[in-house]
Amino acid sequence: MSTSSAGHYDLIVQQLVPGYASLARLSVALLATSPLARAAGATVLVAGCGTGAELLEAHAQRPDWQLSAIDPSAAMLAAAQQRLEQQPAAAQGSPIHWQQTTVEAMQAEASFDGALSVLVLQSLPDDGSKLAFLSALARSLKPGGQLVLVDLMAPERSPLQSQVDAAWVQFQSASGIAASEAAVAGLTQGIHPIGTSRLAALVEAAGLSDPAPIFQALNVQGFLLQKLP
Ligand SMILES: C[S@@+](CC[C@H](N)C(=O)[O-])C[C@H]1O[C@@H](n2cnc3c(N)ncnc32)[C@H](O)[C@@H]1O
């Protein structure tokens, strides 16, 4: 992603993803109540931090957390760092450990009490890449550590699905994106959504518990998972 698209990201993601404004707050709140990450000074991984929405929220809710923010995009990391520097709440938080890398390439065995992955898995093809990503996340967690995973999911078969699809276009249009723009927007390109049964199979293979549903807005769904002992 280029610097200009990183700058554009914060505007367009809210117009494109229903419920986005609540996602970071909800994800952090879930982890903050988890058995390991509720402890003071817990270590938390923000995988695919993008422009820093989850980091800002983590600083606001849990300034004591030891945050590791990773993203392979230098432009996204730079945008996140700049955004955090501008927020007074960020100054209260513990220093963030920034790393330009993917989850798969990260060296972190059982290091984290919790992890957040918001709108990241969806961009990886289901050709072994999704499993590698989830396995790396599972490896990075301590046993009992929890993961909040949010993604655009493939719809289950339903006679009303075409209406749900139409509602997404209507949502984007009401948010200020023309239907023609939505079709070409970078955020909708290169997405590889899977269904919930496929997700359940992948997370089991990765060593994570069954995904517990915690959020849904149209086809955007969130899950809470735990690393199995
Ligand atoms: C759609 S953005 C989501 C950013 C942020 N989590 C949010 O909710 O706004 C997805 C981010 O994941 C990053 N990403 C893609 N593949 C990744 C991987 N394998 N490991 C870690 N981050 C990845 C991208 O560079 C991008 O910044």
The ligand as a Tripos MOL2 file, in Angstrom:
@<TRIPOS>MOLECULE
LIG
   27    29     1     0     0
SMALL
NO_CHARGES

@<TRIPOS>ATOM
      1 C1         -7.2260   -3.6740    5.9270 C.3       1 LIG1
      2 S1         -5.7780   -3.3090    6.8510 S.3       1 LIG1
      3 C2         -6.4000   -3.3820    8.5390 C.3       1 LIG1
      4 C3         -5.6150   -2.4610    9.4330 C.3       1 LIG1
      5 C4         -6.1520   -2.3340   10.8650 C.3       1 LIG1
      6 N1         -6.0750   -3.6130   11.5510 N.3       1 LIG1
      7 C5         -7.5710   -1.8090   10.8990 C.2       1 LIG1
      8 O1         -8.4630   -2.4970   11.3850 O.co2     1 LIG1
      9 O2         -7.7860   -0.6870   10.4160 O.co2     1 LIG1
     10 C6         -4.8290   -4.8120    6.7720 C.3       1 LIG1
     11 C7         -3.3810   -4.6180    7.1960 C.3       1 LIG1
     12 O3         -2.7850   -5.9040    7.3470 O.3       1 LIG1
     13 C8         -1.4580   -5.8550    6.8670 C.3       1 LIG1
     14 N2         -1.0440   -7.2330    6.5300 N.ar      1 LIG1
     15 C9         -1.2640   -7.9030    5.3770 C.ar      1 LIG1
     16 N3         -0.7380   -9.1490    5.4440 N.ar      1 LIG1
     17 C10        -0.2040   -9.2730    6.6870 C.ar      1 LIG1
     18 C11         0.4910  -10.3280    7.3560 C.ar      1 LIG1
     19 N4          0.7120  -11.5050    6.7570 N.pl3     1 LIG1
     20 N5          0.9210  -10.1170    8.6250 N.ar      1 LIG1
     21 C12         0.6830   -8.9230    9.2330 C.ar      1 LIG1
     22 N6          0.0450   -7.8850    8.6340 N.ar      1 LIG1
     23 C13        -0.3920   -8.0580    7.3770 C.ar      1 LIG1
     24 C14        -1.5410   -4.8950    5.6860 C.3       1 LIG1
     25 O4         -0.2870   -4.3400    5.3620 O.3       1 LIG1
     26 C15        -2.5330   -3.8620    6.1880 C.3       1 LIG1
     27 O5         -1.8950   -2.7720    6.8390 O.3       1 LIG1
@<TRIPOS>BOND
     1     1     2 1
     2     2     3 1
     3     2    10 1
     4     3     4 1
     5     4     5 1
     6     5     6 1
     7     5     7 1
     8     7     8 2
     9     7     9 1
    10    10    11 1
    11    11    12 1
    12    11    26 1
    13    12    13 1
    14    13    14 1
    15    13    24 1
    16    14    15 ar
    17    14    23 ar
    18    15    16 ar
    19    16    17 ar
    20    17    18 ar
    21    17    23 ar
    22    18    19 1
    23    18    20 ar
    24    20    21 ar
    25    21    22 ar
    26    22    23 ar
    27    24    25 1
    28    24    26 1
    29    26    27 1
@<TRIPOS>SUBSTRUCTURE
     1 LIG1         1 GROUP 0 **** ****
